[in-house]
Amino acid sequence: MPRIMTQRGLLFILGLALAINLTVGWRVYSTEARDTGEKEAFEKVQVMMQVLHLIRQDYVEADKTGYTELLYNATRGMVGTLDPFSDFLDPAEYKAMLQVTEGKFGGLGITIAVRNGELVIIAPIEGSPAAKAGVQPGDIVRKIGDFVTEGMNMQQTVAKLKGEPGTKITLSLYRPATKEALDVTIERAIIEIPPVADAQVLPDGIGYVRIIEFSEPTAARLRESLDKLTKDTSLKGLVIDLRNNPGGLLDQAVDVCSFFLPAKQLVVSTEGRRPSQKQEHFTDSRPKFPAAVPIAILVNEGSASAAEIVSGCLQDYKRAVLIGEKTFGKGSVQNLIELADGSALRLTTAHYYTPSRRIIHEHGIEPNITVRLTVDDRKRLMEADPAHPGSGKLRPDLDPQFQRAREILTSFNTYQTALAAKFQAAKTPAEPAAEKK
C-alpha cells in the first residue's frame, strides 16, 4: 500500500530541496568561495535552513510563515545591514519604483536618506508640498503618521510617504539646528521638477542660476540659461546655486562640468573592490562658458551626490569658489540588478572621488568660505518664501550666502584669494576605496 506522506515530512522534503537549491546557487554565484570560507558559509546556510524549518513548524502565527515572505525578509535584512543605500526590493516594490516617471511623481517632494540609523531629510524639492510646509534639510523624521521610522528600511519608508494626490500625512520631525520637535501635515501632490530655474543677471552684473536636480534634461536646460546670461553684456560674475540639490544622474553632472572646463579634464572617478568598478569620467568639447567670468557655487547640507561631484570638481580646478556650508556626503555608486523572480537588488559597488582624490562619501565637500545661516536667517527666508533657502526664488536682501558670493565675485583679488583658501587641504589624497575596511 502506498505510504501517505505527513505534512511534517512534506515540509522536511521541501526544506531539504530548498537547502539543496541554495547550496547549488551558492556554488554557481560564489566564484571566490574557496578563498573566502566555503565551509563556514555552508554551515551558516544550514543554520539558516534550520531556523526556517523551525519557524515553519512551530511559529504561532502560521500566516506569517510563507516561504517567500520569510526568505524575502531574510534577504532584506542581510542587504539592509550593509549601508543606508543598499536595499532588496520584492517584485511589487521593484515594479512600483519603475513606475516613477522622470521628473514627475506623486508624493511630498522630499529627498531622504538614512544616516546613523535615523531618517534624514536631504532636501525638499522646490515648490513641493514639503517645501511649502517648511520642511528643511537636516530635519530628522521620527514618525510618519502613526508609524515610528526607527527600524524601517528605505522601501517601507517610501511606501508610507507616497499616496494619492490630495491625501494628507503628518510627519513628526526633530530639527537639530533649533533643537525643536514639530509635527508638519503635508498634502500629497504630483511633483513637477524643473531642473534649472531663475536664470537672471542682477543690476550689478552678477548672474544667477539654480540647478534644482540632475535629471535627464538638466544639461540642456542649463545650456539655454547660460546662453541667456552671456548675451547680457553687463555680466561679470556667475552664482550657481546648488543648495538643497539632492543630485541625480552622473552623466548630467559630467555634462554640466563640461560647460566650465576644457575638454578631456577628469570630472570624477569611481573605485570599488573590482578592477571593473574603477572608472573615470571626463569633460567633452561642448560649448564653453566664458573662462574670464568668475564663478561662485552655493552649497549647503542639502547638496548631495551629483551636486557634490560638480562642486568638488570645479573647486579642485579652481574654476569656482564654494560658499555656504559643508555638503551632505553622499558619494557612493549603486547598481540595480534585476533578479530571476522579478525582485531586484540595489547594491553599493563603488565610491566617487573628485579629481584631486577627495572621497565624497560621508565626508562631503567643504566650501572655500563657510557662511552659515543662523536660525533668524532661516526664519526670515522661510517667511519670505517657504521653499527657501536654496530652492526658492532669489532674495538677495535676505540671503547672507548669496551676499557673500556677490562680494567675492565683484573683487578680482578677493576672488583669487578665495579660490586658494582651502585648495591645499583639498589636494590631500584620500584613502582609496579598495583599501577601506
N, C-alpha and C positions, 0 to 999 in steps of 0.2 A: 504494500500500500504506500502510495506516495506520502512523504513526510510533509506536514504542514509547517511552514516557517513562521516562527513567532515574530511579533513586532520588534522585540529586542534583537532578535537575530538579523532581521532585515536592516535595522539601524546599524548593527555592527558591520554588516557587509557593505552598506552604503558608506559608512565612515572609513572602512578599510580601502574601498575604491577611491574615495576622495584623497586619502593619505597617499595612495599609490600615484594618483594623478599629480598631487603636489610635489611628490618626490621626483617624478619624471620631469615635471615642469622646471623644478629647481635645477636638475642636471642640464636641461636644454638651455636655460637662460643664464646660468651662472658659469661662464667660461673660466672664472677665476676661483672656482670652488676649492680646488685642491690647495691653492695658495692662501686661502682666507678662512680655513677652518671648516672643511666639509663635514667632518664627523660631528662637530659641535652643532652645525646647522641642522643636520638630520635629527640629532637628538632633540633640538628645540621644536622642530616640526612635529615630532612625535608627541611632545608635551602639549603643543597646541591642539593636536588632534584628540588627545585625551581630555583636555578641557572642553573641546567642542562636544565630544561624546557625552561627558557628564552633564553639560548644560542641557543637551537634547534629552537626556534620560531623566533628569531629576529636577530641573528648574521649575518652580511652582507655576509660572505663567506660560503655558505652552504656546500661546500665540506670539511670544517673543523669541521663539527658538527655531525659526526657519533658517535653513542653511544659508540662503542668500543674505538675509539680514545679518546673521552672525558674522559671516565672512566679510561682508562689506564693512561692517563696523570695526572688525579687527584690522582690515586694511586701512581704513580711515584713521584709526588710532596710530598705526605704525607710521604712516606718512606724516600725520599731524605733529608728531614729536620732533620732526627734523628742523623745521623753521616755519615762520608765520606765512610763508608764501607757497610752500608745497602743500598739495591737497589731493585727495581722492574724490572723484565725482562719480556717483552712481549714474546709470543711464538717464534717469529723469533730470538730475541736476545738470548733466552734460548737455542734454538737449535744450534745457532752459537757458544755459549760458550761450549756446549757439544762436538762440533766437533773439539775443540782444542786438539790435541793429547799430551800425556805425553812426555815431553822432546823435542818436536819438533813442531814448529808452524811458521806461516808466519807473518812477521811484521818488526819492527825496532830493537827489542831487548832491551826494557826498561821496568822497573817496575815503576808504577806510583801510586800516591795517592793524595787525596785532603786534604790539610791542610790549615786551616784558610781561606777557600774559594778559595785557589789557587791550581793549578795543579802542583804537585812537582814530580821531578824525584827521586825515592828512589835509584835506581842504574841501570846503564847499564849492560847488560849481557855480559860476557866475550866473546870477539871475534865477537860480533854482529856489524851490521852496525852502530848502535848508539854509541857504544864504540869506533869504529874506527874513527867516525866523531868528537870525542872529547866531547860528552855529559858527564856531571859529576853529581854525587849525589848532591842533593840540588838545581839543576837548576830548575827554575820556567818556565813552558810552558805558554806563553801568547797567542800564536796563533798557530793553526795547519793549514798550508796553509793560506787560507783567513778567516778561522773561528776563532773568538775570543773564548777562552776557558772559560771565565767568564760566569757562569750560566749553563755550560754544565754538565750533570751528567756523571758518570763513563762509562756507556754503550755507550753514544753518543761519548765520547772521544775515547774509544777503536775502535768504528766503523770508526772514522776519521783516526786513526793511522794505522789500518790494510788495506791491499790491496794486489794486485797481486805482487808476487816476480818480481823484475826488475823495478817496478814503483817507482817514487820518490815523496817525500813530504818534504816541508820546515817547520821547527819548529822555531818560534820566541821565544828565550829564554831570561830570565834575570838571571844572575849569582850573587847571593848576596855576595859571597866571594870576588869578584873583582868589584862589582857594575857596571858590563858591560852588555849591551844588544847586542845580536848577533843572526844572522839567520844561521841555520845549515840545509843544504839539505842532506837528507839521502835516500839511495836506499833500498827499502824493499827487504827482503830475507827470505828464510826458515831458521829458527833459530834452530841450534843444541845446546843442552845444556849438556855438560859433567858435572856431579855433583861434581866430585872430580878431581883435577889436580895437576901437578908439585911436586909430592912426590919425595923428594931427601934429602940426607944428605950432608951438605956442608963440606969442608975440616976441619973446626974447630969442627966438631961433632954435629953441630946444625941441627936437622931435620926440614923440612918444608913441609907443605901440605896445599892446598887451598880447602875449601869446597865452591863451587860456588852457589849451591842451595840445598834445601832439597826436592828432588824428590824421586820417588819410589826406585831407585837403590842406593841412597846415602850411606846408612849404609854398604851395601855390597861392594861398591867401596872403601869406607874408610877402611874397614877391609883389603882389598887387599893392600892398600897403607901402612897401619900400619905394616902389615906383612913384607913388603919390607923394611921398615925403621928399624924395630927391628932386622933384620938379619945383619945389619951393626953394628959390634962390637964397632965402634967408637962413636955411638950415645950417647949423654949426655944431650940433651935437645930437645924439640919439639916446633915449632911455628905452630899454626893452624891459618890460615888466613881466617877470616870471613868478611873482608871488602867488601862492596858492595854486600853482600849476602842478597837477598830480602826475604829469608825464604822459606816456603813451607809446607811440611807435618809434623804434630805434632808427629806422630809415629816415623818418621825418626830422629827427634830431640831427642826423648827419647832413641832411639837405639844408637845414637851417644854418648850420655852421659853415656850409659851403658858400653862403652869401657873403660871409665876412672874412674868409681866409683864402689864400691862394690854393690852387688845385694840388692834389696829392699830399695834403697835410693830414697827419693822423688825428682823428677826432676822438676815438675811443677804442679800447681793446678789451677783449674778454678772455678770461682764463678759468679753466676748471681742472678736473683731475685727469682728463684725457687730452692727448695732443689735438684731437679734432675739435675740442672746445676752445682752443686758442685761435682767436680771430681778430683781425684789425680792420677798422673802417676808416676810409679816407675821404677827404673832400673831393668834389668834382669840379668841372670847369664851367659851371653855370655862371650867369652874370653876377658881378660883384657890387656890393655896396661900396661907395667911395671910401678908400682906405684913409683919406685925410680927415674924415669925420670921426671924432672920438665917440666911444660908446660906453654907457653905464648900464649895468644889469641889476635890477632889483630882485632880491631873493628873500625868502623867509622860511620858517619851519614847515610851511605848506608846499614848498618847491621840492619835487621828488622825481626820481627816475630820469626820464628823458630831459626834464628841466635841469637836472643836476649834470647830465652829460654836456649839455650846451654851455651852461655857466662855467663848469670846470674846464672845458676845452678852451673857450675864449679867454678865460683867466690865465691859463697856462701859457698861451701865446701872446699874452699882454695886449690882446685886442680889445679887451673890455675890463672896466673896473667893476667889481661886485660890491654892492652896497645893500645893507639890511642886516639879516640875521642868518645864522647857520642853517643850511638846508636839512631836509628830513633824514637823508641817509638810506635811500632805497636804491641799491645798485647791484641787484642780482638778476640773473637770467633764468626765466622759467620756460621749460619745454612742455608743451601739451601733447600727450601721447594717447591716442585712442586705443582702447583695449578691445579684446575679441568679442565681449558681450555687450558693447555699446557704452561701457563706462569709460572713464578717462583718468589719467594720472598727470597732474601738474607738478613738475619736479624742478627744483632749483639745480642747475647744472654748471653755472659759472658766475663769476663776479665781473663787474665793469671796472676799468681803470682809465683814468684821464691820461693825456699824452705824457705828462711828467711822472706817471706811475703812481698817482694817488689812488687809493682804493676808496670808492664812494660808499659802499655798503656799511651801514652802522657807524660811519664816520661823518658823512655829509660833506658839504663844501663850505669852507669858511670864507666869508666876504673879505675883501681888502679893507673895507671900512665898515665897522659894526655900528648900526644905528637901530636901537631897539625902540619899539613902540611902547609907550607907557600905558597903564590902564586908562588914563584920561585921554590919550591919543586914540586908543581903540574906541572908547566911548563916543568921542566926537565924530570919528569916521562912521561908526555904526549909526549914529543918529542922522548923519547926513545922507548915508546910503547903506542899508543893511548888508549889501554884498561886499563892502569894503572891509579891510584894506587889501588891495592887491587884486581884487576880482570885481570891482565895480568901477564906475566912471571916475576919471581922474579928478581929484580935488587938491590942486597944488597948495592951496592956502592951509589945508588941514593935514597934509601928509609929510611928516618930517623926513621919511626916507627919500621921497621924490625931491624934496627941497635940497637935501644934501647932494643928490645926484646932479641937480641943476647947478649947484655951486661948483662942483668938481668939473663939470663939462665947460663952464664958462671961463675957466682959467687953465691955460696950457700947462703951466708949471705945476699947478696943483694936481692936474690930471696925471702928469708923468710921475709925480711923487706917489700918488695913489696906486698907480699900476705896479710900482715896485714894493708897495707896503708889505705884502706877505709873500712875494713871489719866491724869495729864497727858501722860506719854510715849505712852500708848495712844491718845490723841486725835490724834496727829500723822497727817495724811492720808498714805495710801500712794500710790505711783505707780499710776495707772490701768492696768489690764491692757492696754488698747488701745494704750498708749504704750510698753509694754515692748518691747525689741528682742531 
